[in-house]
Amino acid sequence: MEFTLFAPHVEKVELVGSWLERPVPLEKDEGGTWRAEAEVPDGRHCYKFRLDSLSPFLDGATVEVADPLARAVDEASDDASLLVVQGGRDVTTAPGYAWRHDGVPLPQDDELVIYELHVGEFTHDGKTPGTFARLLEKLDYLRELGVNALELMPVKAYPGRNSWGYTPRHFTALENAYGTPEDFKRLVDECHARGMRVILDMVFNHSDDKAPLAQIDFFYWYRDTREDELYFGPKLDYERFDDTLGLFPARKFAAEVAAYWAREYRVDGYRLDATYVIDNFDILHDLRRHAKEAAAGKPFYLVAEHLPENPAVAGPDGPADGAWHQRFELQVVATLCEGELRDHFYDPGKTLEALDPRNHGYAAPERVVHFLESHDEITLMRVLGDYGITGDKALRKNKLGATLLFTAVGNPLLYQGQEFGGHRARKQEVRPLQWDLLGADYGRALKEHYAFLARLRHGSPALKGAEMEPIHLDQEGGVIAYRRGYGEAEVLVVANLRDEDKALTIPFPDGRWRELTFGYDIDSAGGRLADTFPASSAKIYVRRG
């Protein structure tokens, strides 16, 4: 088998393996890649590369480092690269897995209901973190909720066992605590069987400080942290160009990683974490090209978390298909709380504006991602509680927010537990969800409302499209109304943003309508609709026959 290491400037590299009696020297080719052939018997084996480090903080020390592109690592052997051989073949990533559901149609990029989850938390049993196998058992729950895209918080191998995964150490190895490569392939395959796409949260801007590249030749791949820049780990240097070899080393590495997960595990998209930190559309275009080529023509969705927002990242010439629309979250949550959230305040007009990403500069609004909660945010129920909004009032506010989320232009994203009112404090530690809330009346009511909204979106071309027209704004009274789509398929939404019941007559198209949230028929005439609107609620109308 061939072993390779791209490290152009080190002077000597040896392969150290658990099956080897002595190290095997590698030879460097003209492209800066060290290579060696070594026979490997059947079994599970660990290996590392021995070399004299060029990282200044190691002061020339001889180090043994894992393969930067290891597909599996053994934590018990000091994070050595892991190789599994069977019948003389490399079976480390279960290459013989029989994919069964490649032919199942999957939703397009503007048809998604995304559910963000952490594998270790979502099926945590109270004693041990969750796994791919346990998550597979929950797929039918998610499908019944109306989810058609799983967004998995990072699954790349990271140090320790109590992490969210945003400080990767091994970029092409799965986190062992979650399961095996075969387990992950089966999870992706079973998601596809249910018409669900799998989107991986990918960190490309930094790594753990003990990542192999940092130990080999730090300033060949990394840069110094800039002034006032948050430090999550050393930053990859995407601007550094190797004049001798005619390439950008960090870009070469990131492109290999981007292609690997799409090709090996057949995932369906990436959420690119903190692209503002990378601040380079060229590298993002490069990641996009390699990922989509590896996806071999099937839909592959790249969504950028680019904060502060820059709509150009998902524009006609931008590198991403969509982007996180944080201004939606800040404005809608501030209005729900009737207070202030990071310089956003209760404002019906700005809330109506936030429902259409075009108002914030997005050229393809139907592919933008809206959210009320995410791993980076405090849960909605907890924010409401901070404003003294609890009990039935909090339930009303949550359902109202959900209706705005699902009827806005763009793809809605739910964070794990949001559908039953989870209100855990935000902590970067792995702990169970509050599944017991599904046993409470309000938890069941919320989940039913979210599932209703997901079904509505899936069955409505208007809600998956880009058309939106405001039809009414009462700034003082706190009432907004808007139309999604046109003609027989149009959907109209009226939202009472104040926590007081209202009887209103508002501008409205003539006709016979079915109100879906409360379930009744109503007529409008003379360009007006007269109806009642409970406190903190929204009504959804579709044409009746």
VEXDREN-2710 file (C-alpha; in Angstrom, 1 decimal):
% VEXDREN-2710
k/r/px/py/pz
1/MET/0.0/0.0/0.0
2/GLU/1.1/3.5/-0.7
3/PHE/1.6/6.1/2.1
4/THR/1.9/9.8/1.2
5/LEU/2.5/13.1/3.0
6/PHE/2.5/16.5/1.4
7/ALA/5.3/18.4/3.3
8/PRO/7.6/20.1/0.8
9/HIS/10.0/21.7/3.1
10/VAL/10.8/19.0/5.7
11/GLU/14.1/17.1/5.1
12/LYS/13.2/13.6/6.0
13/VAL/10.1/11.5/6.6
14/GLU/9.7/8.0/7.9
15/LEU/6.6/5.8/8.2
16/VAL/6.2/4.3/11.7
17/GLY/3.6/1.6/11.9
18/SER/2.4/-0.8/14.6
19/TRP/2.9/-3.7/12.2
20/LEU/6.5/-2.6/11.2
21/GLU/9.6/-3.8/12.9
22/ARG/11.5/-0.6/11.8
23/PRO/10.6/2.7/10.2
24/VAL/10.2/2.9/6.4
25/PRO/11.8/5.9/4.7
26/LEU/9.7/7.9/2.3
27/GLU/11.0/9.6/-0.9
28/LYS/9.9/13.1/-2.0
29/ASP/8.7/13.7/-5.5
30/GLU/9.0/16.9/-7.5
31/GLY/5.6/18.0/-6.3
32/GLY/6.6/18.0/-2.6
33/THR/4.8/14.8/-1.7
34/TRP/6.6/12.1/0.2
35/ARG/5.8/8.5/-0.8
36/ALA/6.5/5.0/0.3
37/GLU/5.1/1.5/-0.4
38/ALA/4.7/-0.9/2.5
39/GLU/3.1/-4.2/2.8
40/VAL/0.3/-4.3/5.4
41/PRO/-1.1/-7.5/6.8
42/ASP/-4.8/-8.0/7.6
43/GLY/-6.0/-6.4/10.8
44/ARG/-6.2/-3.0/12.5
45/HIS/-3.0/-1.0/12.4
46/CYS/-1.8/2.4/13.6
47/TYR/0.7/4.5/11.8
48/LYS/2.3/8.0/12.0
49/PHE/4.9/10.0/10.1
50/ARG/8.2/10.7/11.9
51/LEU/10.0/14.0/10.9
52/ASP/11.8/17.0/12.2
53/SER/9.2/19.7/12.8
54/LEU/9.6/23.1/11.1
55/SER/7.0/24.6/13.5
56/PRO/8.8/27.3/15.5
57/PHE/7.2/26.4/18.8
58/LEU/8.7/22.8/18.5
59/ASP/12.2/24.2/17.9
60/GLY/13.2/21.5/15.4
61/ALA/12.1/18.5/17.6
62/THR/11.6/15.1/16.0
63/VAL/7.9/14.4/16.1
64/GLU/5.5/11.6/15.1
65/VAL/2.3/13.0/13.6
66/ALA/-0.8/11.5/12.3
67/ASP/-1.6/11.6/8.6
68/PRO/-3.2/15.0/8.0
69/LEU/-5.7/13.1/5.7
70/ALA/-6.2/10.1/7.9
71/ARG/-9.6/8.6/7.4
72/ALA/-9.7/7.2/10.9
73/VAL/-7.7/7.7/14.1
74/ASP/-7.1/5.7/17.2
75/GLU/-7.5/7.9/20.3
76/ALA/-6.0/5.1/22.5
77/SER/-2.8/5.3/20.5
78/ASP/-2.3/9.0/20.9
79/ASP/-4.5/9.8/17.9
80/ALA/-2.4/7.7/15.5
81/SER/-3.8/7.2/12.0
82/LEU/-5.8/4.0/11.8
83/LEU/-5.7/1.6/8.9
84/VAL/-8.0/-1.5/8.6
85/VAL/-7.0/-4.2/6.1
86/GLN/-9.0/-7.3/5.2
87/GLY/-8.1/-9.7/2.5
88/GLY/-5.2/-7.5/1.5
89/ARG/-7.6/-4.6/0.8
90/ASP/-7.9/-1.3/2.6
91/VAL/-11.4/-1.4/4.2
92/THR/-10.9/1.6/6.7
93/THR/-14.0/3.4/5.4
94/ALA/-16.1/0.4/4.5
95/PRO/-15.7/0.8/0.7
96/GLY/-17.8/-2.3/0.2
97/TYR/-20.9/-0.7/1.8
98/ALA/-23.9/-1.4/-0.5
99/TRP/-25.7/1.9/-1.1
100/ARG/-29.4/1.1/-1.5
101/HIS/-31.2/4.4/-1.9
102/ASP/-29.2/6.5/-4.3
103/GLY/-32.2/6.5/-6.7
104/VAL/-34.6/8.1/-4.2
105/PRO/-35.5/11.7/-5.3
106/LEU/-34.3/14.3/-2.8
107/PRO/-35.6/17.9/-2.3
108/GLN/-34.1/20.7/-4.2
109/ASP/-32.2/23.6/-2.6
110/ASP/-35.3/25.8/-2.3
111/GLU/-37.5/23.0/-0.8
112/LEU/-35.7/22.3/2.4
113/VAL/-36.9/22.1/6.0
114/ILE/-33.6/21.8/7.8
115/TYR/-33.0/20.4/11.3
116/GLU/-29.8/21.2/13.0
117/LEU/-28.6/18.6/15.6
118/HIS/-25.6/17.4/17.5
119/VAL/-25.2/13.7/17.1
120/GLY/-24.0/13.3/20.7
121/GLU/-26.8/15.3/22.2
122/PHE/-29.8/14.4/20.1
123/THR/-29.9/10.7/21.2
124/HIS/-28.0/11.1/24.5
125/ASP/-29.5/8.6/26.9
126/GLY/-28.6/10.5/30.1
127/LYS/-25.5/8.5/30.6
128/THR/-23.7/8.2/27.3
129/PRO/-23.7/10.5/24.3
130/GLY/-25.6/9.6/21.2
131/THR/-24.3/7.8/18.1
132/PHE/-25.0/7.4/14.4
133/ALA/-26.9/4.2/15.1
134/ARG/-29.1/5.8/17.7
135/LEU/-29.8/8.7/15.4
136/LEU/-30.9/6.3/12.7
137/GLU/-33.6/5.1/15.1
138/LYS/-34.9/8.7/15.3
139/LEU/-35.2/9.4/11.6
140/ASP/-38.8/8.5/11.4
141/TYR/-39.6/11.0/14.2
142/LEU/-37.8/13.7/12.1
143/ARG/-39.6/12.7/8.9
144/GLU/-43.0/12.8/10.7
145/LEU/-42.0/16.3/11.9
146/GLY/-41.6/17.3/8.3
147/VAL/-37.8/17.5/8.2
148/ASN/-36.2/16.8/4.8
149/ALA/-32.7/17.9/5.5
150/LEU/-30.5/17.0/8.5
151/GLU/-27.7/19.5/9.3
152/LEU/-25.2/17.7/11.5
153/MET/-23.0/19.8/13.7
154/PRO/-19.3/18.8/13.0
155/VAL/-18.7/15.0/12.9
156/LYS/-14.9/15.3/12.2
157/ALA/-12.6/13.9/14.9
158/TYR/-11.9/16.4/17.6
159/PRO/-10.0/16.2/20.9
160/GLY/-11.8/14.9/23.9
161/ARG/-15.3/13.5/24.1
162/ASN/-17.3/16.4/25.3
163/SER/-17.3/18.9/22.4
164/TRP/-19.5/20.5/19.8
165/GLY/-16.7/19.7/17.2
166/TYR/-15.9/23.2/16.1
167/THR/-12.2/22.7/16.7
168/PRO/-11.3/19.9/14.4
169/ARG/-8.0/18.1/14.7
170/HIS/-8.5/15.5/12.0
171/PHE/-10.3/16.8/8.9
172/THR/-11.1/13.6/7.1
173/ALA/-11.7/11.2/10.1
174/LEU/-15.0/10.7/11.8
175/GLU/-15.4/11.2/15.5
176/ASN/-15.0/7.7/17.0
177/ALA/-17.6/8.3/19.7
178/TYR/-20.3/8.5/17.1
179/GLY/-19.6/5.2/15.4
180/THR/-17.8/3.7/12.4
181/PRO/-17.6/4.8/8.8
182/GLU/-20.1/2.0/8.0
183/ASP/-22.5/3.4/10.6
184/PHE/-22.3/6.8/9.1
185/LYS/-22.8/5.5/5.6
186/ARG/-25.9/3.6/6.7
187/LEU/-27.2/6.8/8.4
188/VAL/-26.8/8.8/5.2
189/ASP/-28.3/6.0/3.1
190/GLU/-31.3/5.7/5.4
191/CYS/-31.8/9.5/5.3
192/HIS/-31.9/9.2/1.6
193/ALA/-34.4/6.4/1.8
194/ARG/-36.7/8.8/3.6
195/GLY/-36.2/11.6/1.1
196/MET/-33.9/13.5/3.5
197/ARG/-30.7/15.3/2.6
198/VAL/-27.6/15.3/4.9
199/ILE/-25.8/18.6/5.3
200/LEU/-22.5/18.6/7.2
201/ASP/-21.3/21.6/9.3
202/MET/-17.8/22.1/8.0
203/VAL/-15.1/24.2/9.7
204/PHE/-12.4/25.4/7.3
205/ASN/-11.1/28.5/8.9
206/HIS/-9.2/27.0/11.8
207/SER/-8.1/23.8/13.5
208/ASP/-7.1/22.5/16.9
209/ASP/-3.6/23.6/17.8
210/LYS/-2.4/20.0/17.9
211/ALA/-3.6/19.2/14.4
212/PRO/-1.0/17.3/12.3
213/LEU/-0.3/20.3/9.9
214/ALA/0.4/22.5/12.9
215/GLN/3.0/20.1/14.1
216/ILE/4.7/19.6/10.8
217/ASP/5.3/23.1/9.4
218/PHE/3.1/25.7/11.1
219/PHE/3.6/28.7/8.9
220/TYR/3.4/26.8/5.7
221/TRP/-0.3/26.2/6.4
222/TYR/-1.3/28.7/9.1
223/ARG/-1.0/32.4/9.8
224/ASP/-0.8/34.5/12.9
225/THR/-4.0/35.5/14.6
226/ARG/-4.9/39.1/13.7
227/GLU/-5.6/41.9/16.1
228/ASP/-9.2/41.8/17.6
229/GLU/-9.8/38.3/16.0
230/LEU/-11.5/35.7/18.1
231/TYR/-9.3/32.7/18.7
232/PHE/-10.8/29.3/18.3
233/GLY/-7.5/27.7/17.1
234/PRO/-4.8/28.5/14.6
235/LYS/-6.2/30.0/11.3
236/LEU/-5.4/28.4/8.0
237/ASP/-3.5/30.8/5.7
238/TYR/-5.4/30.8/2.4
239/GLU/-3.3/33.7/1.1
240/ARG/0.0/32.0/1.3
241/PHE/1.3/31.0/-2.2
242/ASP/4.2/28.5/-2.7
243/ASP/6.1/30.1/-5.7
244/THR/8.2/27.0/-6.2
245/LEU/5.3/24.6/-6.6
246/GLY/2.8/27.1/-7.9
247/LEU/0.0/26.4/-5.4
248/PHE/-1.7/27.6/-2.3
249/PRO/-1.0/24.9/0.3
250/ALA/-4.0/25.6/2.6
251/ARG/-6.3/25.8/-0.4
252/LYS/-5.0/22.5/-1.7
253/PHE/-5.7/20.8/1.7
254/ALA/-9.2/22.3/2.1
255/ALA/-10.1/21.3/-1.4
256/GLU/-9.1/17.7/-0.7
257/VAL/-11.3/17.7/2.4
258/ALA/-14.3/19.3/0.7
259/ALA/-14.2/16.6/-2.1
260/TYR/-13.6/13.8/0.4
261/TRP/-16.8/14.0/2.4
262/ALA/-19.0/14.4/-0.7
263/ARG/-17.4/11.5/-2.5
264/GLU/-16.8/9.0/0.4
265/TYR/-20.0/9.5/2.4
266/ARG/-22.4/10.9/-0.4
267/VAL/-23.6/13.8/1.8
268/ASP/-25.7/16.4/0.1
269/GLY/-24.3/19.7/1.2
270/TYR/-22.2/21.8/3.6
271/ARG/-22.8/24.6/6.0
272/LEU/-19.6/26.5/5.9
273/ASP/-18.8/27.8/9.3
274/ALA/-17.7/31.4/9.9
275/THR/-16.9/32.2/6.3
276/TYR/-16.4/35.8/7.3
277/VAL/-13.2/34.8/9.0
278/ILE/-11.9/33.2/5.8
279/ASP/-12.9/36.4/4.1
280/ASN/-12.0/35.1/0.6
281/PHE/-14.5/34.3/-2.0
282/ASP/-11.9/32.6/-4.2
283/ILE/-11.2/29.9/-1.6
284/LEU/-15.0/29.4/-1.1
285/HIS/-15.5/29.1/-4.9
286/ASP/-12.7/26.5/-4.9
287/LEU/-14.4/24.5/-2.1
288/ARG/-17.7/24.7/-3.9
289/ARG/-16.2/23.4/-7.2
290/HIS/-14.4/20.5/-5.6
291/ALA/-17.4/19.5/-3.5
292/LYS/-19.9/19.7/-6.4
293/GLU/-17.6/17.8/-8.7
294/ALA/-17.3/15.0/-6.1
295/ALA/-21.1/15.0/-5.7
296/ALA/-21.1/13.8/-9.4
297/GLY/-24.1/15.8/-10.5
298/LYS/-26.6/15.3/-7.7
299/PRO/-27.9/18.3/-5.8
300/PHE/-25.3/19.7/-3.4
301/TYR/-26.2/22.7/-1.2
302/LEU/-23.5/25.1/0.1
303/VAL/-24.8/27.5/2.7
304/ALA/-22.5/30.1/4.2
305/GLU/-22.6/31.3/7.8
306/HIS/-21.2/34.7/6.8
307/LEU/-21.7/37.1/9.8
308/PRO/-21.9/40.0/9.7
309/GLU/-24.0/39.3/6.7
310/ASN/-22.8/40.0/3.2
311/PRO/-25.5/39.0/0.6
312/ALA/-22.8/38.8/-2.1
313/VAL/-21.6/35.5/-0.7
314/ALA/-24.9/34.0/-2.1
315/GLY/-25.2/36.3/-5.0
316/PRO/-25.1/35.5/-8.7
317/ASP/-21.3/35.5/-8.7
318/GLY/-21.0/34.4/-5.1
319/PRO/-19.5/31.1/-3.9
320/ALA/-22.5/29.8/-1.9
321/ASP/-25.9/28.7/-2.9
322/GLY/-27.5/30.2/0.2
323/ALA/-26.6/32.1/3.4
324/TRP/-27.7/32.3/7.0
325/HIS/-30.1/35.2/7.4
326/GLN/-29.4/36.3/10.9
327/ARG/-31.2/39.6/10.5
328/PHE/-34.4/37.6/10.3
329/GLU/-33.7/35.9/13.6
330/LEU/-32.7/39.1/15.4
331/GLN/-35.7/41.1/14.2
332/VAL/-38.4/38.5/14.6
333/VAL/-37.2/37.4/18.1
334/ALA/-37.0/41.1/19.2
335/THR/-40.6/41.6/18.0
336/LEU/-41.8/38.4/19.7
337/CYS/-40.2/39.5/23.0
338/GLU/-41.5/43.1/22.5
339/GLY/-38.1/44.2/23.5
340/GLU/-34.5/44.6/22.2
341/LEU/-32.1/42.0/20.9
342/ARG/-28.6/43.1/19.8
343/ASP/-29.7/46.5/18.4
344/HIS/-33.0/45.1/17.0
345/PHE/-36.3/46.3/18.6
346/TYR/-40.0/45.4/18.4
347/ASP/-41.0/46.8/15.0
348/PRO/-43.8/45.3/12.9
349/GLY/-42.6/47.1/9.7
350/LYS/-39.1/45.8/10.0
351/THR/-40.4/42.4/10.9
352/LEU/-42.4/42.3/7.7
353/GLU/-39.3/43.5/5.8
354/ALA/-37.2/40.7/7.3
355/LEU/-39.5/38.0/5.9
356/ASP/-38.2/38.7/2.4
357/PRO/-34.4/38.5/2.1
358/ARG/-34.5/40.7/-1.0
359/ASN/-35.0/43.6/1.4
360/HIS/-31.5/42.8/2.8
361/GLY/-29.8/42.4/-0.6
362/TYR/-30.2/38.7/-1.4
363/ALA/-30.6/37.9/-5.1
364/ALA/-31.8/34.3/-4.6
365/PRO/-34.0/34.7/-1.5
366/GLU/-35.6/31.3/-1.8
367/ARG/-32.3/29.6/-0.9
368/VAL/-31.5/31.7/2.1
369/VAL/-31.8/30.0/5.5
370/HIS/-34.0/31.5/8.2
371/PHE/-33.9/30.5/11.9
372/LEU/-35.2/31.4/15.3
373/GLU/-32.7/29.2/17.1
374/SER/-29.3/27.6/16.3
375/HIS/-26.3/26.3/18.2
376/ASP/-25.0/29.8/18.3
377/GLU/-28.2/31.3/19.8
378/ILE/-30.0/31.1/23.1
379/THR/-33.2/29.1/22.7
380/LEU/-36.4/31.1/21.9
381/MET/-38.2/29.9/25.0
382/ARG/-35.3/30.9/27.2
383/VAL/-35.1/34.4/25.6
384/LEU/-38.8/34.8/26.1
385/GLY/-38.4/33.8/29.7
386/ASP/-35.7/36.4/30.1
387/TYR/-38.3/39.0/29.1
388/GLY/-40.8/37.6/31.6
389/ILE/-42.8/35.8/28.9
390/THR/-43.7/32.3/30.2
391/GLY/-46.6/29.8/30.2
392/ASP/-49.4/30.2/27.7
393/LYS/-48.0/33.5/26.5
394/ALA/-44.7/31.9/25.6
395/LEU/-46.5/29.1/23.8
396/ARG/-48.4/31.7/21.7
397/LYS/-45.2/33.6/20.9
398/ASN/-43.3/30.4/19.9
399/LYS/-46.2/29.3/17.6
400/LEU/-46.4/32.8/16.1
401/GLY/-42.6/32.8/15.5
402/ALA/-42.8/29.4/13.9
403/THR/-45.5/30.6/11.5
404/LEU/-43.4/33.5/10.4
405/LEU/-40.4/31.2/10.0
406/PHE/-42.2/28.7/7.7
407/THR/-44.1/31.3/5.6
408/ALA/-41.1/33.7/5.0
409/VAL/-39.2/33.5/1.7
410/GLY/-36.4/31.0/2.2
411/ASN/-35.6/27.7/3.8
412/PRO/-36.6/27.3/7.5
413/LEU/-34.1/25.8/10.0
414/LEU/-35.1/24.3/13.3
415/TYR/-32.6/23.6/16.1
416/GLN/-32.8/20.4/18.0
417/GLY/-35.6/20.5/20.6
418/GLN/-37.1/23.7/19.3
419/GLU/-40.2/21.9/18.1
420/PHE/-41.2/21.0/21.7
421/GLY/-40.0/24.2/23.4
422/GLY/-36.6/23.1/24.6
423/HIS/-35.1/25.8/26.9
424/ARG/-31.7/24.5/28.0
425/ALA/-29.1/27.0/28.9
426/ARG/-26.5/27.5/26.1
427/LYS/-23.4/25.5/27.1
428/GLN/-20.7/24.0/24.9
429/GLU/-21.0/20.6/26.6
430/VAL/-22.7/17.4/25.5
431/ARG/-25.9/16.8/27.4
432/PRO/-29.3/15.3/26.7
433/LEU/-32.2/17.1/25.1
434/GLN/-35.4/17.7/27.1
435/TRP/-37.4/15.0/25.5
436/ASP/-39.7/14.8/28.5
437/LEU/-41.3/18.1/27.3
438/LEU/-43.1/16.0/24.7
439/GLY/-45.1/14.6/27.6
440/ALA/-46.4/18.1/28.5
441/ASP/-49.4/19.6/26.7
442/TYR/-47.5/22.6/25.5
443/GLY/-44.7/20.5/24.2
444/ARG/-47.0/18.3/22.2
445/ALA/-49.0/21.3/20.9
446/LEU/-45.8/23.0/19.7
447/LYS/-44.6/19.9/17.9
448/GLU/-47.9/19.5/16.2
449/HIS/-47.8/23.1/15.1
450/TYR/-44.3/22.8/13.6
451/ALA/-45.3/19.6/11.8
452/PHE/-48.4/21.3/10.4
453/LEU/-46.3/24.1/9.1
454/ALA/-43.8/21.7/7.5
455/ARG/-46.6/19.8/5.8
456/LEU/-48.0/23.1/4.5
457/ARG/-44.7/24.2/3.1
458/HIS/-44.0/20.9/1.4
459/GLY/-47.4/21.0/-0.3
460/SER/-47.3/24.7/-1.3
461/PRO/-45.4/25.9/-4.4
462/ALA/-46.1/29.4/-3.2
463/LEU/-44.2/28.9/0.1
464/LYS/-41.2/27.3/-1.7
465/GLY/-41.0/30.1/-4.2
466/ALA/-39.6/33.6/-4.2
467/GLU/-42.8/35.7/-4.5
468/MET/-43.9/37.8/-1.6
469/GLU/-46.0/40.9/-1.4
470/PRO/-46.9/42.9/1.7
471/ILE/-50.6/43.7/1.7
472/HIS/-51.1/45.3/5.1
473/LEU/-49.1/47.0/7.9
474/ASP/-50.5/48.5/11.0
475/GLN/-47.4/49.7/12.8
476/GLU/-49.1/50.9/15.9
477/GLY/-51.6/48.1/16.2
478/GLY/-48.9/45.4/15.5
479/VAL/-50.6/43.7/12.5
480/ILE/-48.9/42.6/9.3
481/ALA/-50.2/40.7/6.3
482/TYR/-48.5/39.4/3.2
483/ARG/-49.1/37.2/0.2
484/ARG/-47.0/34.3/-0.9
485/GLY/-47.4/33.3/-4.6
486/TYR/-50.2/34.3/-6.9
487/GLY/-53.4/32.9/-8.4
488/GLU/-55.0/29.7/-7.2
489/ALA/-51.9/28.6/-5.3
490/GLU/-51.5/31.8/-3.4
491/VAL/-51.1/31.8/0.4
492/LEU/-52.0/34.8/2.6
493/VAL/-50.8/35.3/6.1
494/VAL/-52.1/37.7/8.7
495/ALA/-50.1/38.1/11.9
496/ASN/-51.2/39.8/15.1
497/LEU/-47.9/40.7/16.8
498/ARG/-49.5/42.1/19.9
499/ASP/-50.5/39.9/22.8
500/GLU/-54.1/41.0/22.8
501/ASP/-57.1/39.7/20.8
502/LYS/-58.2/41.8/17.8
503/ALA/-61.2/42.1/15.5
504/LEU/-60.0/43.6/12.3
505/THR/-61.0/44.5/8.8
506/ILE/-58.0/44.6/6.5
507/PRO/-57.3/44.8/2.7
508/PHE/-57.6/41.3/1.2
509/PRO/-58.3/39.7/-2.2
510/ASP/-62.0/38.8/-2.8
511/GLY/-63.0/35.2/-2.7
512/ARG/-63.8/32.2/-0.5
513/TRP/-60.9/31.2/1.8
514/ARG/-59.9/28.3/4.0
515/GLU/-58.1/29.4/7.2
516/LEU/-55.7/26.6/8.0
517/THR/-54.4/27.3/11.5
518/PHE/-57.8/27.2/13.2
519/GLY/-59.6/25.4/10.4
520/TYR/-62.7/27.3/9.0
521/ASP/-64.0/28.9/5.8
522/ILE/-64.5/32.6/5.4
523/ASP/-65.4/35.0/2.6
524/SER/-63.9/38.3/1.7
525/ALA/-65.6/40.9/-0.5
526/GLY/-65.0/44.5/-1.7
527/GLY/-61.3/44.0/-1.2
528/ARG/-61.7/43.6/2.6
529/LEU/-61.6/40.7/5.1
530/ALA/-63.2/40.9/8.5
531/ASP/-61.9/38.4/11.0
532/THR/-60.8/38.0/14.6
533/PHE/-57.2/37.4/15.5
534/PRO/-56.2/36.0/18.9
535/ALA/-53.3/37.4/20.9
536/SER/-49.9/36.7/19.4
537/SER/-51.1/34.6/16.6
538/ALA/-51.0/34.2/12.8
539/LYS/-53.7/32.9/10.5
540/ILE/-53.0/31.3/7.1
541/TYR/-55.5/31.5/4.3
542/VAL/-55.7/29.6/1.0
543/ARG/-58.3/29.8/-1.7
544/ARG/-61.3/27.5/-1.3
545/GLY/-62.4/25.8/-4.5
END
